[in-house]
């Protein structure tokens, strides 16, 4: 809930500034529209205490209505998507006694979202959020491969359910013809934890019988979609609200750029006793693209970043453990890339722009957990994970020329508590393949400098 309140600040700021929005005559986005979309999704699918990655395509349609007041656009939209997002965690020789296969499949996704945005020229930058419903199927299969006597031959269970959650995201839409518009948007979908009944069969000594159990499931998904809309009646031109005094330099328009910098933070492994904290540090570099809409001295914007990251650390801890003796625990967190979708709200003073940023962050990371007791146990596991969190930041930008600008900014990313699954092998006291589940909390501090090239405003 705290994350929702934070990310929800930007549309509140837009609404508060609504009476002051201004500019040249604009496309009127008011009216009913219908459209289609297609895209790609990925994220984490959790089974009880196990988490694994899933991905796949989606496609569907949307129906909505907008009401434009000056440059401010309010709307409501319903959408329904067919989805082919699938994820699984399969392992042979699990602890030397079984082959296991856990799976989840997202079949469809529906949402009713509110939209609020700022329009200028033929473009609309917006945020969207609301409740979602999703249809998922889950399965669990175990085949016994250990020594006799066997407690079972195999267990095969599956079940489906409709899960409720929420979505929050944003996008850019552009009018490409009198009745047509195209858009690109990002959305995070959080499906709340619920208990799902799965049922099937169990085989014991060749005798097959019914078998059922409950499974706790939860999903966190990232969706990127391209879409096209048809607006009934065609959007007529409407007069804009009387303009505010000019700021001397116009920051409006699309831009692309590059950035580099460094980051630091902490990854806390909360399930260990005592807890272990990795102090993270490293460099970063990447690119960004965005759109600014300037009204008087107020600058609204949306920005998307993709960043390669080397912010990580590996550390070893020595300890004496009962039954194992002297052991060495090695932990590593290795962020590999970071994506950010954020709203920007700033104040311009001629060629200077001071801004605040608020949005969502998603990462791609590799985690390692090894435990070695010489002559007794060697446990080595690793796993990849896509954490999702909130970005809060601020910065300044200076226009060197009408097209080129430089910037510096700070960002704080809170990924919160995430369930992370690592897989690997064990030798010694335990033999076979293993699965470890642990809870990790991560926070990052990012410092960046960058350069942007701005295209002429619409």
Residue, then its C-alpha position, 0 to 999 in steps of 0.5 A: x500500500x505504501x508503494x501505491x501511495x507513493x507512485x500515486x502522487x504524480x496524478x494528484x500533482x497533475x490534478x492540482x495543476x489542472x486549472x493552470x494548464x495551457x498551450x497552443x490548440x491541441x487534439x481533443x481526446x474526449x470521446x469513446x474509443x476501441x482498440x487492440x493491443x499486443x505485447x510481452x510479459x514476464x515476472x515471478x510466479x510463487x508456489x508456497x515458498x518457491x519462486x520461479x520466473x515466467x514469461x510469454x506473449x499477450x494480446x487483446x482489446x480495450x474499450x474506453x472513454x476520455x474527457x479532456x479539460x484544457x490539456x488535462x485528460x481523464x479517462x476510464x478503460x476496460x481491457x481483456x487480454x489473452x495471455x500465454x505467460x508460462x513459468x516452471x521450476x523443474x529439477x531431477x534428483x531433488x535431494x536424491x529422491x525425486x524428480x519435481x516439476x512446479x508450473x503456473x500458466x496465466x491464461x487471461x487478464x482483465x482490468x478496469x483502470x482509471x487514466x489521467x494524463x497531459x496532452x500537448x500537440x498530438x501526444x498524450x502522456x498518461x498514468x493508469x491504475x486499477x483492479x485486475x482479474x486473472x485466470x491461472x492454472x497451477x500444477x505440481x508433479x513429483x516422481x519418486x526416484x529414491x531407494x526402496x521402499x517407495x512412499x509413492x510412485x508419483x503425485x500429479x496435481x493441478x488446479x485453476x483459479x481466478x485471482x484478484x490484484x492491482x495494476x499501475x503503469x503509464x504510457x504515451x499515446x500519439x494521434x496518427x490520423x484524424x480517428x486513429x492513435x497508437x500507443x506504448x505502455x508499461x504496467x506492473x501487475x500484482x496478483x495477491x496471495x491466495x490459496x488454490x486447491x489442486x487435485x489429481x492422483x497419487x500412485x503407490x505400488x501401482x495403485x492409483x488413488x485421488x489426491x488433493x492439497x492446497x497451494x499458496x500462490x502469488x504473482x508479480x508481472x511486468x507487461x509492455x504493450x503496443x496498441x492502436x485505438x479508433x476514436x469515434x467521431x474523430x477528435x476535433x480541435x478545442x481551444x486551450x486554456x489561456x497560457x501562462x507567462x513563458x519561461x524563456x526556454x521551451x523544454x517540450x518535446x521527445x528526447x533520447x539520451x545516455x547516462x552513466x554513474x555509480x550506485x550503492x545499497x544493501x541486500x539483507x538476507x533475512x532468513x539467515x540466523x544471524x541475518x547477513x547484510x551485503x553492502x553493494x557498490x558498482x558502476x552503471x551506464x545506459x540510455x533513456x527516452x522521454x517526453x516533456x510537456x511544458x506549461x508556463x514554468x511547469x514541466x510534466x514528463x514521462x521517462x523510461x530508462x534501461x541501465x546496465x548495472x554492476x552494483x553488487x557484492x560477494x562475501x564469505x562468512x565463517x561459522x561453527x555449526x552443530x553437526x557440520x563443524x567449521x563452515x563457510x557461507x558465501x552469499x552474492x547479489x549481482x544486479x545485471x540490469x535495471x529498468x525504470x518508468x517514471x513521471x517527472x514534475x519540474x520547474x523551469x527557469x530559462x535553460x535550467x530545469x529542476x525536477x522530481x521523479x517518481x515511478x517504478x523500477x524493475x531489475x534483473x539479478x543473479x543471487x548465489x548461496x553456497x555453504x561448504x563444510x570440508x569433508x561433510x557438505x558442499x551445497x552450491x546454489x544460484x538463481x536469477x530474479x526480477x525484483x520490482x520496486x519504487x523509485x523516488x528521485x530528483x535532479x537538474x538539467x541544463x540546456x546547452x543548445x535548443x537540442x542538447x542538454x546535460x543533467x545530474x540526478x539522484x534516485x532511491x530504489x526500494x525493492x522491498x522484501x522479495x522471495x528468491x529461489x536458488x537451485x543447485x546441487x549438494x554433496x556429502x551429508x546431502x546428495x542430489x539437486x536442491x532448491x533453496x528459498x530465501x527472503x531478501x530485502x534490497x535498497x539502492x542509491x543511484x547517482x547519474x550524469x547524462x546527456x539528452x538530445x531533444x527533438x523539436x516540440x510537437 
